[in-house]
C-alpha cells in the first residue's frame, strides 16, 4: 500500500514553500 504524507507549512511565503520543496526532494533523492 502506498503511503501519503501531508505537510502543513507555517508560512504562505513562496520562497519558504520553495525551500521546503527543495529539502523534501533532496530527502526523497537520498532514499
PLY file of the C-alpha trace (Angstrom):
ply
format ascii 1.0
element vertex 31
property float x
property float y
property float z
element edge 30
property int vertex1
property int vertex2
end_header
0.00 0.00 0.00
1.25 3.47 -0.87
1.93 5.86 2.00
0.99 9.52 1.62
2.15 12.27 3.98
0.74 15.79 4.09
2.70 18.78 5.32
1.21 21.98 6.73
3.67 24.78 6.16
3.92 27.52 8.78
4.20 30.23 6.13
2.46 31.00 2.83
5.59 32.80 1.61
6.54 31.45 -1.85
10.26 31.36 -1.02
9.56 29.33 2.14
7.49 26.90 0.08
10.27 26.56 -2.47
12.84 25.99 0.27
10.68 23.26 1.82
10.07 21.62 -1.57
13.81 21.54 -2.31
14.56 19.94 1.08
11.81 17.37 0.56
13.08 16.43 -2.91
16.63 16.14 -1.57
15.40 13.81 1.18
13.48 11.66 -1.33
16.51 11.55 -3.66
18.65 10.04 -0.87
16.19 7.16 -0.28
0 1
1 2
2 3
3 4
4 5
5 6
6 7
7 8
8 9
9 10
10 11
11 12
12 13
13 14
14 15
15 16
16 17
17 18
18 19
19 20
20 21
21 22
22 23
23 24
24 25
25 26
26 27
27 28
28 29
29 30
